Amino acid sequence: MNAERAPEPAVVELGLYGPFTLRSLKDGQDLSLRPHKSRAILAMLALAPDQRRSRRWIEERLWSDRGPQQAAGSLRQALVDLRKALGAHDDILIADREWLSLHPGALRLCPAAETGGELLEGVSVRDPAFLRWREAEHRAASGAAVVAGLIRADVTPAGEPVTLRCTTANLPGTGSGIVAEIISARIAADIAEHLTACTIAPNGGGTVRPAADLEINCNVIEDNGICLAFIKIVHLASGRVLYSRDCRFTGTATALAGSEALVQTAWEAAERTVARVPHVLGVARNAPKSAALGQLALHKMFSFNEVQLAEADRLMEQAWEVEGNTVHLAWRGLLQMVKAIELGQARKPELHDAALSLTAHAMERQDGNATVKALVSQTRAMLFGDAVAAGQAALAALEENPRNPFALQAMAVAKMLAGDGEEAYRMSALGRSHASRSTFRHWWDAHHATVCVATGRLPEAIRAAEAAAFAAPSLRPAYRYLLSLYAHQGDLDRANSMKERLEEIEPGFTLDRMLGDPDYPVRTLRSTGLLGQLRKLM
């Protein structure tokens, strides 16, 4: 398909911010590309790390509701439309039976600053799988832009923490007023676990309100057995609303304060605020700079790709060096664990040594941070099998913040290591529920699938693993569980589909390795005898 004709470098320019544009760099001709799925194909190739994707990967994001044969036919027609639009430049697209790619250097992406608008707003595709991919690309692009700006900044950021002020319109001392104060204080505390921040009193001890970066406003009303809390977080200098949600509950304000709905809302409010702080506070201070680096690292970390994991480690190290927030040390420790287990390097002493050093340093400096203790607990449990240290750190994390989803997940892992499966399941289910609105909810879903397999709850394990794969299409553990669980229940077609997916996202994956390599990361599946049915696929 014209792959042998090497075009000159940068023969076309593609704009993906604002209206979709495609033009020839030779004569300025507008290369009309009207079918939106053809636009989507070009966008997905252009934004891929090496501008290369498998046919099946693209089919699963543009025709996820169709069978493999029908999706493949639809892709072939979309490629015909794309080549027609490219005209004389159709040789920038390279296609074979398995892969699609762009000729190296033939396409130039127009920078966002030149076009304005949001990423891919000119591509209208309704497939939920495509929308999830676009959302992930948008988050990564936004984070990268902020980080690039922070790293380029000439001004040395100041060391002041982000200041938070909690306010309410409720009367002080009333039941509703006290509950409103509790809610906003919880959100402030959750923010401070991930971002260097401090809370200042509403009036500073006097009649004039002190200056603050963010205001956490919560108001609570009760009426006819219904309680409603309205939460709004605002950047005071610009008036920009970073988070806004109402939380309804049948019952009293006092009951609302301890409800699951409120715990979920508070965690969501804190997480989304931390992600948006760098966009409103900019480059002048260390706290938003390190937060931006850490947020981008987390998105890369959960890809489980070797290159992305290395980049995540580098970004977390930079985040730590910027201001010394201990949470980034703890995340780096967990990253060493993920690399050692996931990339077949479990016996590499440098990863073990690095994880041990980072977690020890984090515990020395953690200053009452529940998330730090929870991450240390998980690293000690999953990499070193240290049930005592893992249990102590998880308990300390829960004592600091009994609502923290990381702390609950850490205790679930520690309990499983100690042989208490039922308590592990209870903790895992609670942590997963608390994090149900998290951007990274797939992390809890994948862990819950492990606990459910270990405790014999196989249908629930399938649901949790499916949720993890849906939210994070590159999360290898979810596909490993689904491969084994589908095969175990006799659904060999779906099992084969999971096998093909693992072959795409995991270099060197084979069923022989999954079955026979004792270091392959399926310990729970192996110990429960769920790998045996995979032989039917060979």
C-alpha positions as CSV (number, residue, x, y, z in Angstrom):
1,M,0.0,0.0,0.0
2,N,2.5,2.6,-1.2
3,A,4.7,1.9,1.8
4,E,7.8,1.7,-0.4
5,R,7.5,5.3,-1.6
6,A,9.3,7.4,1.0
7,P,7.8,10.9,1.0
8,E,9.8,14.0,1.9
9,P,9.7,14.9,5.6
10,A,6.8,17.0,6.8
11,V,4.7,17.1,3.7
12,V,1.4,17.7,5.6
13,E,0.4,19.6,8.7
14,L,-2.3,18.4,11.1
15,G,-4.2,20.5,13.6
16,L,-5.9,18.7,16.4
17,Y,-6.7,21.7,18.7
18,G,-9.9,23.5,17.8
19,P,-11.3,22.7,14.4
20,F,-9.7,19.7,12.7
21,T,-7.3,20.9,9.9
22,L,-5.1,19.0,7.5
23,R,-3.2,20.8,4.8
24,S,-0.3,20.2,2.4
25,L,2.9,22.0,3.3
26,K,4.0,22.0,-0.3
27,D,1.2,24.2,-1.7
28,G,-1.0,25.0,1.3
29,Q,-3.9,23.0,-0.1
30,D,-6.7,22.1,2.3
31,L,-6.9,18.3,2.4
32,S,-10.6,17.9,3.2
33,L,-11.2,15.0,5.5
34,R,-14.9,14.8,6.3
35,P,-15.5,11.3,7.7
36,H,-15.0,11.8,11.5
37,K,-13.7,8.2,12.0
38,S,-11.1,8.8,9.3
39,R,-10.1,11.9,11.2
40,A,-10.0,9.9,14.4
41,I,-7.6,7.3,12.8
42,L,-5.2,10.0,11.7
43,A,-5.4,11.6,15.2
44,M,-4.8,8.3,17.0
45,L,-1.8,7.6,14.8
46,A,-0.4,11.1,15.1
47,L,-0.7,11.1,19.0
48,A,0.8,7.5,19.4
49,P,4.3,7.6,21.0
50,D,5.8,6.1,17.8
51,Q,2.9,7.1,15.5
52,R,2.0,3.4,15.2
53,R,-1.0,1.4,16.3
54,S,-2.3,-2.1,15.6
55,R,-5.4,-2.4,13.5
56,R,-7.2,-4.2,16.4
57,W,-6.3,-1.4,18.8
58,I,-8.0,1.1,16.6
59,E,-11.0,-1.1,15.8
60,E,-11.6,-1.5,19.6
61,R,-11.8,2.3,20.0
62,L,-13.9,3.2,17.0
63,W,-16.1,0.1,16.6
64,S,-16.2,-1.3,20.1
65,D,-19.8,-2.5,19.6
66,R,-19.1,-4.6,16.6
67,G,-17.6,-8.1,16.1
68,P,-14.0,-8.4,15.0
69,Q,-14.9,-9.1,11.3
70,Q,-17.4,-6.2,11.0
71,A,-15.0,-3.8,12.8
72,A,-12.1,-4.9,10.5
73,G,-14.3,-4.2,7.4
74,S,-15.3,-0.8,8.8
75,L,-11.6,0.1,9.4
76,R,-10.7,-0.9,5.8
77,Q,-13.4,1.5,4.4
78,A,-12.3,4.3,6.7
79,L,-8.7,3.8,5.4
80,V,-10.0,4.1,1.8
81,D,-11.6,7.4,2.7
82,L,-8.5,8.6,4.4
83,R,-6.3,7.8,1.4
84,K,-8.6,9.5,-1.0
85,A,-8.5,12.7,1.2
86,L,-4.7,12.5,1.4
87,G,-4.5,12.3,-2.4
88,A,-0.9,12.6,-3.6
89,H,0.3,12.4,0.0
90,D,-1.4,9.0,0.7
91,D,2.1,7.5,1.1
92,I,2.5,9.0,4.5
93,L,0.1,6.2,5.7
94,I,1.8,2.8,6.0
95,A,-0.5,-0.2,6.4
96,D,0.0,-4.0,6.6
97,R,-2.2,-6.8,7.8
98,E,-1.6,-6.1,11.5
99,W,-0.3,-2.5,11.9
100,L,-1.0,1.1,10.8
101,S,1.6,3.8,11.1
102,L,2.7,7.2,9.7
103,H,5.9,7.6,7.7
104,P,8.5,9.0,10.1
105,G,8.7,12.7,9.9
106,A,6.1,13.1,7.1
107,L,3.4,14.7,9.3
108,R,3.8,17.8,11.4
109,L,1.5,18.4,14.3
110,C,0.4,22.1,14.6
111,P,1.1,23.3,18.2
112,A,-1.9,24.1,20.3
113,A,-0.7,27.7,20.8
114,E,-1.0,28.3,17.1
115,T,-4.6,27.1,16.7
116,G,-6.2,27.5,20.1
117,G,-9.2,25.4,21.2
118,E,-9.4,22.1,23.0
119,L,-7.7,18.8,21.9
120,L,-9.7,16.9,19.3
121,E,-12.8,19.1,19.5
122,G,-12.9,18.7,15.7
123,V,-13.4,15.0,15.9
124,S,-16.9,13.8,16.7
125,V,-17.1,10.1,17.4
126,R,-19.6,8.7,19.8
127,D,-18.0,5.4,20.6
128,P,-17.4,5.3,24.4
129,A,-14.0,3.6,23.9
130,F,-12.9,6.5,21.7
131,L,-14.3,9.1,24.2
132,R,-12.3,7.4,27.0
133,W,-9.1,7.5,24.9
134,R,-9.7,11.2,24.0
135,E,-10.2,12.1,27.7
136,A,-7.0,10.4,28.7
137,E,-5.1,12.1,25.9
138,H,-6.6,15.5,26.9
139,R,-5.5,15.0,30.5
140,A,-2.0,13.9,29.5
141,A,-1.7,16.9,27.0
142,S,-2.9,19.3,29.6
143,G,-0.5,18.0,32.2
144,A,2.4,18.0,29.8
145,A,1.7,21.6,28.9
146,V,1.7,22.7,32.5
147,V,4.8,20.8,33.3
148,A,6.6,22.2,30.2
149,G,5.7,25.7,31.3
150,L,6.9,25.0,34.9
151,I,10.2,23.6,33.8
152,R,10.8,26.4,31.4
153,A,10.0,29.1,34.0
154,D,12.9,31.5,34.7
155,V,11.5,32.6,38.1
156,T,12.6,30.5,41.0
157,P,9.4,29.3,42.7
158,A,8.8,30.4,46.2
159,G,8.4,27.8,48.9
160,E,5.0,28.9,50.4
161,P,2.4,26.2,50.6
162,V,-1.0,26.5,48.9
163,T,-3.3,28.2,51.4
164,L,-6.9,27.0,51.9
165,R,-9.8,28.7,53.6
166,C,-12.9,26.9,54.6
167,T,-16.2,28.9,54.7
168,T,-19.9,28.3,55.1
169,A,-23.1,30.4,55.0
170,N,-24.5,28.2,57.8
171,L,-24.9,29.7,61.2
172,P,-21.9,28.8,63.5
173,G,-22.8,26.3,66.3
174,T,-25.9,24.9,64.6
175,G,-26.0,21.3,63.5
176,S,-25.9,22.2,59.8
177,G,-23.0,24.6,60.4
178,I,-20.9,22.1,62.3
179,V,-21.5,19.4,59.6
180,A,-20.5,22.0,56.9
181,E,-17.3,22.7,58.8
182,I,-16.5,19.0,59.1
183,I,-17.0,18.4,55.4
184,S,-14.8,21.3,54.2
185,A,-12.1,20.4,56.8
186,R,-12.1,16.8,55.5
187,I,-11.6,18.0,51.9
188,A,-8.8,20.3,53.1
189,A,-7.1,17.5,54.9
190,D,-7.4,15.2,51.8
191,I,-5.9,17.9,49.6
192,A,-3.0,18.3,52.0
193,E,-2.1,14.6,51.6
194,H,-1.2,15.2,48.0
195,L,-0.2,18.8,47.8
196,T,1.8,21.0,50.2
197,A,-1.0,23.1,51.7
198,C,-2.2,24.7,54.9
199,T,-5.6,25.8,56.1
200,I,-6.1,29.3,57.5
201,A,-9.0,30.4,59.7
202,P,-11.9,32.2,58.0
203,N,-11.2,35.5,59.8
204,G,-7.6,35.1,60.9
205,G,-8.7,35.8,64.5
206,G,-9.9,39.2,63.6
207,T,-12.6,40.9,61.5
208,V,-10.7,40.9,58.1
209,R,-10.5,37.7,56.1
210,P,-6.8,36.8,55.4
211,A,-5.7,36.2,51.8
212,A,-5.9,32.6,50.6
213,D,-5.3,30.8,47.3
214,L,-8.4,28.5,47.4
215,E,-11.7,28.7,49.2
216,I,-13.5,25.5,50.2
217,N,-17.2,26.5,50.6
218,C,-19.7,24.1,52.0
219,N,-23.3,24.8,52.9
220,V,-25.8,22.3,54.3
221,I,-29.6,22.4,54.3
222,E,-32.2,20.0,55.8
223,D,-35.7,19.9,54.6
224,N,-38.4,17.2,55.0
225,G,-36.0,14.4,55.8
226,I,-33.6,15.3,53.0
227,C,-30.2,16.7,53.7
228,L,-28.2,18.5,50.9
229,A,-24.6,19.6,51.1
230,F,-23.3,21.9,48.3
231,I,-19.6,22.0,47.9
232,K,-17.7,24.6,45.8
233,I,-13.9,25.1,45.6
234,V,-12.8,28.4,44.1
235,H,-9.5,30.0,43.1
236,L,-10.0,33.4,44.8
237,A,-7.7,35.5,42.6
238,S,-9.4,34.6,39.4
239,G,-12.8,33.4,40.6
240,R,-12.4,30.2,38.7
241,V,-14.4,27.3,40.1
242,L,-12.2,24.2,40.5
243,Y,-14.9,21.9,41.8
244,S,-18.6,22.1,42.4
245,R,-21.1,19.4,43.4
246,D,-24.1,18.8,45.5
247,C,-24.5,15.7,47.7
248,R,-28.0,14.6,48.6
249,F,-28.8,12.3,51.5
250,T,-32.0,10.9,53.0
251,G,-31.7,11.7,56.7
252,T,-30.2,14.2,59.0
253,A,-27.1,16.4,58.5
254,T,-25.4,14.4,61.3
255,A,-26.0,11.2,59.3
256,L,-24.7,12.8,56.1
257,A,-21.4,13.5,57.7
258,G,-20.7,9.8,58.0
259,S,-22.3,8.7,54.8
260,E,-20.5,6.8,52.0
261,A,-21.8,9.4,49.5
262,L,-20.1,12.2,51.3
263,V,-16.8,10.3,51.6
264,Q,-16.8,9.7,47.8
265,T,-17.6,13.3,47.2
266,A,-14.9,14.6,49.5
267,W,-12.2,12.4,47.9
268,E,-13.3,13.4,44.4
269,A,-13.2,17.1,45.4
270,A,-9.7,16.8,46.8
271,E,-8.3,14.8,43.9
272,R,-9.7,17.1,41.2
273,T,-8.6,20.2,43.0
274,V,-5.0,19.0,43.3
275,A,-5.0,18.2,39.5
276,R,-6.3,21.7,38.7
277,V,-4.1,23.8,41.1
278,P,-1.1,24.0,38.7
279,H,-3.4,25.5,36.0
280,V,-4.6,28.4,38.2
281,L,-1.5,29.1,40.4
282,G,1.0,28.8,37.5
283,V,4.8,28.7,37.9
284,A,5.6,31.0,40.7
285,R,5.7,28.5,43.6
286,N,7.0,25.0,44.4
287,A,3.8,23.4,45.5
288,P,1.9,23.6,42.2
289,K,5.0,22.8,40.3
290,S,5.6,19.6,42.1
291,A,1.9,18.7,42.0
292,A,1.9,19.1,38.2
293,L,5.0,16.8,37.9
294,G,3.4,14.3,40.2
295,Q,0.1,14.2,38.4
296,L,1.7,13.7,35.0
297,A,3.8,10.9,36.5
298,L,0.7,9.1,37.8
299,H,-1.0,9.1,34.4
300,K,2.2,7.6,32.9
301,M,2.6,5.1,35.7
302,F,-0.7,3.4,35.3
303,S,0.1,2.7,31.6
304,F,2.4,-0.2,32.7
305,N,4.5,0.5,29.6
306,E,8.2,0.2,30.3
307,V,9.1,3.6,28.7
308,Q,6.2,5.3,30.4
309,L,7.2,3.8,33.8
310,A,10.7,5.1,33.4
311,E,9.3,8.6,32.5
312,A,7.0,8.4,35.5
313,D,9.9,7.6,37.8
314,R,11.9,10.6,36.4
315,L,8.9,12.9,36.9
316,M,8.3,11.8,40.5
317,E,12.0,12.3,41.2
318,Q,11.8,15.9,39.8
319,A,8.6,16.5,41.9
320,W,10.5,15.4,45.0
321,E,13.5,17.6,44.2
322,V,11.3,20.7,43.6
323,E,10.0,20.9,47.2
324,G,10.6,17.7,49.1
325,N,7.0,16.6,49.5
326,T,7.2,13.1,51.0
327,V,4.3,11.7,49.0
328,H,6.5,11.8,45.9
329,L,9.1,9.6,47.7
330,A,6.4,7.1,48.6
331,W,5.1,7.0,45.0
332,R,8.6,6.5,43.7
333,G,8.9,3.5,46.1
334,L,5.7,2.0,44.7
335,L,7.0,2.6,41.2
336,Q,10.1,0.5,41.9
337,M,7.7,-2.3,43.0
338,V,5.6,-2.0,39.8
339,K,8.8,-2.1,37.7
340,A,10.3,-5.0,39.5
341,I,7.1,-7.1,39.3
342,E,5.6,-6.0,36.0
343,L,8.7,-5.8,33.8
344,G,10.3,-9.1,34.8
345,Q,13.0,-7.6,36.9
346,A,12.0,-9.0,40.3
347,R,15.5,-10.2,41.0
348,K,17.3,-7.0,40.1
349,P,18.8,-5.9,43.4
350,E,18.9,-2.2,42.5
351,L,15.1,-2.1,42.2
352,H,14.7,-3.8,45.6
353,D,17.3,-1.6,47.2
354,A,15.8,1.6,45.7
355,A,12.3,0.6,46.9
356,L,13.6,-0.2,50.4
357,S,15.6,3.1,50.6
358,L,12.7,5.2,49.3
359,T,10.1,3.7,51.6
360,A,12.3,4.0,54.7
361,H,13.1,7.6,53.9
362,A,9.4,8.3,53.3
363,M,8.4,6.8,56.7
364,E,11.0,8.9,58.4
365,R,9.6,12.1,56.9
366,Q,5.9,11.3,56.5
367,D,4.6,13.8,59.1
368,G,1.2,12.1,59.6
369,N,0.4,11.6,55.9
370,A,-2.0,8.7,55.5
371,T,-1.3,8.3,51.8
372,V,2.4,8.1,52.3
373,K,2.0,5.3,55.0
374,A,-0.5,3.5,52.7
375,L,1.9,3.5,49.7
376,V,4.8,2.3,51.8
377,S,2.6,-0.5,53.2
378,Q,1.7,-1.7,49.7
379,T,5.3,-1.6,48.5
380,R,6.5,-3.6,51.6
381,A,3.7,-6.1,51.1
382,M,3.8,-6.7,47.4
383,L,7.6,-6.5,46.8
384,F,9.0,-7.9,50.0
385,G,6.1,-9.9,51.4
386,D,6.7,-8.2,54.7
387,A,3.3,-8.8,56.4
388,V,4.4,-7.2,59.8
389,A,5.7,-4.0,58.3
390,A,2.9,-3.8,55.8
391,G,0.3,-4.3,58.5
392,Q,1.8,-1.7,60.8
393,A,2.1,1.0,58.1
394,A,-1.5,0.3,56.9
395,L,-2.8,0.5,60.5
396,A,-1.0,3.8,61.0
397,A,-2.5,5.1,57.7
398,L,-6.0,4.3,58.8
399,E,-5.5,5.9,62.2
400,E,-4.5,9.1,60.4
401,N,-7.4,9.0,57.9
402,P,-9.9,6.1,58.2
403,R,-11.6,7.2,55.0
404,N,-8.5,7.3,52.8
405,P,-9.0,4.8,49.9
406,F,-5.2,4.1,49.7
407,A,-5.1,3.3,53.4
408,L,-8.1,0.9,53.0
409,Q,-6.5,-0.8,50.0
410,A,-3.2,-1.1,51.8
411,M,-4.9,-2.8,54.8
412,A,-6.6,-5.2,52.3
413,V,-3.3,-6.2,50.9
414,A,-1.7,-6.6,54.3
415,K,-4.7,-8.7,55.5
416,M,-4.4,-10.9,52.4
417,L,-0.7,-11.4,53.1
418,A,-1.5,-12.4,56.7
419,G,-4.1,-14.9,55.5
420,D,-7.3,-13.0,56.6
421,G,-9.2,-13.2,53.3
422,E,-12.6,-12.0,54.6
423,E,-11.2,-8.9,56.3
424,A,-9.1,-8.2,53.2
425,Y,-12.3,-8.4,51.1
426,R,-14.2,-6.0,53.4
427,M,-11.4,-3.5,53.3
428,S,-10.9,-3.7,49.6
429,A,-14.6,-3.3,48.9
430,L,-14.8,-0.3,51.2
431,G,-11.7,1.4,49.6
432,R,-13.0,0.7,46.1
433,S,-16.3,2.3,47.0
434,H,-14.6,5.4,48.5
435,A,-12.6,5.8,45.3
436,S,-15.5,5.1,42.9
437,R,-15.3,8.7,41.5
438,S,-11.5,8.8,41.4
439,T,-9.7,9.5,38.1
440,F,-7.6,6.5,39.0
441,R,-10.4,4.2,40.1
442,H,-9.0,1.4,37.9
443,W,-6.2,1.0,40.5
444,W,-8.8,-0.1,43.2
445,D,-10.8,-2.1,40.6
446,A,-7.7,-4.2,39.7
447,H,-6.7,-4.8,43.3
448,H,-10.3,-5.8,44.2
449,A,-10.2,-8.3,41.4
450,T,-7.2,-9.9,43.0
451,V,-8.9,-10.1,46.4
452,C,-12.0,-11.5,44.9
453,V,-10.1,-14.3,43.1
454,A,-8.2,-15.1,46.4
455,T,-11.5,-15.3,48.3
456,G,-13.4,-17.3,45.7
457,R,-15.7,-14.5,44.5
458,L,-15.1,-15.1,40.8
459,P,-18.2,-13.3,39.2
460,E,-17.3,-10.2,41.3
461,A,-13.7,-10.6,40.2
462,I,-14.7,-10.5,36.6
463,R,-16.8,-7.4,37.1
464,A,-14.0,-5.6,38.9
465,A,-11.4,-6.6,36.2
466,E,-13.8,-5.5,33.4
467,A,-14.2,-2.1,35.1
468,A,-10.4,-1.7,35.4
469,A,-9.9,-2.6,31.7
470,F,-12.7,-0.3,30.7
471,A,-11.2,2.7,32.5
472,A,-7.5,1.9,31.7
473,P,-7.1,0.1,28.4
474,S,-3.4,-0.6,29.0
475,L,-3.7,-2.1,32.5
476,R,-2.1,-5.5,32.0
477,P,-3.2,-7.1,35.3
478,A,-6.9,-6.6,34.5
479,Y,-6.5,-8.5,31.2
480,R,-4.6,-11.3,32.8
481,Y,-7.4,-11.9,35.3
482,L,-10.0,-11.7,32.5
483,L,-8.1,-14.1,30.3
484,S,-8.0,-16.7,33.1
485,L,-11.5,-16.1,34.5
486,Y,-13.2,-16.2,31.0
487,A,-11.3,-19.5,30.2
488,H,-12.3,-20.9,33.6
489,Q,-16.0,-20.2,32.9
490,G,-15.7,-21.7,29.5
491,D,-16.0,-18.5,27.5
492,L,-13.1,-19.2,25.2
493,D,-13.9,-16.6,22.6
494,R,-13.6,-13.8,25.2
495,A,-10.6,-15.5,26.6
496,N,-8.9,-15.4,23.2
497,S,-9.8,-11.8,22.9
498,M,-8.0,-11.0,26.1
499,K,-5.0,-13.1,24.9
500,E,-4.8,-11.0,21.8
501,R,-5.1,-7.8,23.8
502,L,-2.2,-8.9,26.0
503,E,-0.1,-9.7,22.9
504,E,-0.7,-6.1,21.8
505,I,0.2,-4.3,25.0
506,E,2.8,-6.6,26.7
507,P,6.0,-7.3,24.8
508,G,6.9,-11.0,24.9
509,F,3.6,-12.2,26.2
510,T,2.8,-15.8,25.5
511,L,0.5,-18.4,27.2
512,D,3.5,-20.6,27.8
513,R,5.1,-17.9,29.8
514,M,1.9,-17.2,31.8
515,L,1.6,-20.9,32.6
516,G,5.2,-21.9,33.1
517,D,7.2,-18.9,34.3
518,P,7.1,-18.8,38.1
519,D,8.2,-15.1,38.1
520,Y,5.3,-14.1,35.8
521,P,3.0,-11.8,37.9
522,V,0.0,-14.1,38.3
523,R,0.7,-15.5,41.8
524,T,-2.9,-15.3,43.0
525,L,-4.3,-16.9,39.8
526,R,-1.6,-19.7,40.1
527,S,-2.2,-20.4,43.7
528,T,-6.0,-20.7,43.2
529,G,-5.6,-23.1,40.3
530,L,-7.2,-20.8,37.8
531,L,-4.5,-21.0,35.2
532,G,-5.2,-24.6,34.2
533,Q,-8.0,-23.8,31.8
534,L,-5.7,-21.7,29.7
535,R,-4.3,-24.9,28.1
536,K,-7.6,-25.0,26.1
537,L,-6.4,-22.0,24.2
538,M,-3.1,-23.4,23.1
